[in-house]
């Protein structure tokens, strides 16, 4: 059934002149964790870390987000870097000292 849904989505995307990119599970795992043989738990953990999501993700949600992260990496784009609270405080102190 999943194959039928996937096929319908691809046909719809192509009909609407959207590009379609496909990645193997190994490529996605390698892109997100650095290990093409990573477990679902490792992928989920890295997706949480990369996106700054505090709660544990369901496996399907983590897989979908990992695919999106892989696509960004392959397109030469990067996720915006998160700045820690300590780093923000340090930046504020440096800005005040520079005045």
N, C-alpha and C positions, 0 to 999 in steps of 0.2 A: 504494500500500500504506500509506503514511504517513497518508493521509486516513482509511483504515479504522480504523487504530489510534487516531487522534485522535478519531474519532466514537465508538468503543467506550469510550474514557476519559471522554468528556463524558457519555455515557449512564449509565455507572456512577456518576460523581460526582453527577449529578442524582438518580438512583435512591436514593442514600444521603443525599440532602438537603444536599449540599455546594454551595457557590456556585462558579460557573465564571466566570472573567474572561478576556477575550481582548484582546490588544494587537497592533497592526500592527508589522511590523519597524521602521518609521519611528518609531513611538511609543517602542519599546524603546530604539532607538539614541539618540533625543533624551533620554530619561530618564537613560541611563547616561553618555553622552559630551557631551551638549549639542548634538549635531549629528545630525539625522535622516538624513543621508546618510553617516554614518561607515562606514568599512570594517570587515570582520571583525577585522582586526588591532587597530584602534583600540578596538573593543568589548572584545576580549580583554584588552588592556592596561589599560583602565579597570576592568574587573571584577577583575583581579589587584590593582590599586591599592586599590580600594574595600574589598575583602575581605581584603587583606593576604596574598594567596597568593603565595609566592615563586616557584613554578615556572610555566612557560608552560602555559596550559590548552589542551586540544584545543578546536577551534572549536565542536563540539556542546555541550561542557560550559560554555564561556563563554556561548553563546547561552542555555542553560537558566538559568544564574545571572543573566544580564542580564534575562531575563524576570521572575525573582523580585525582582530589585532594582526593576524598573519597577513591579511590583505593590505593593511596599512604599511606593514614592514616591507612587503614585496613592492608596493607602489613608491617606496622611498620616503614615506611619511613617518612621523613619529608621534607617539602619544605625548600630550603636554606633560611636562615634568611637574610633579606636585612639590610644593615647598612646605617643609615642616614648620611647625610653630616656632621652634627655636631659630630656624633660619630667618623667618620673618622678623622676629624680635631683633636678631643681629643686624639685619638690613636696616631696620628702623634706627637702631643705635648708631650705625655707621652714617646714615643720612643726617642725623642730628649733629654728629661730630663734625661732619663736613661743612655745616653751615657756619 
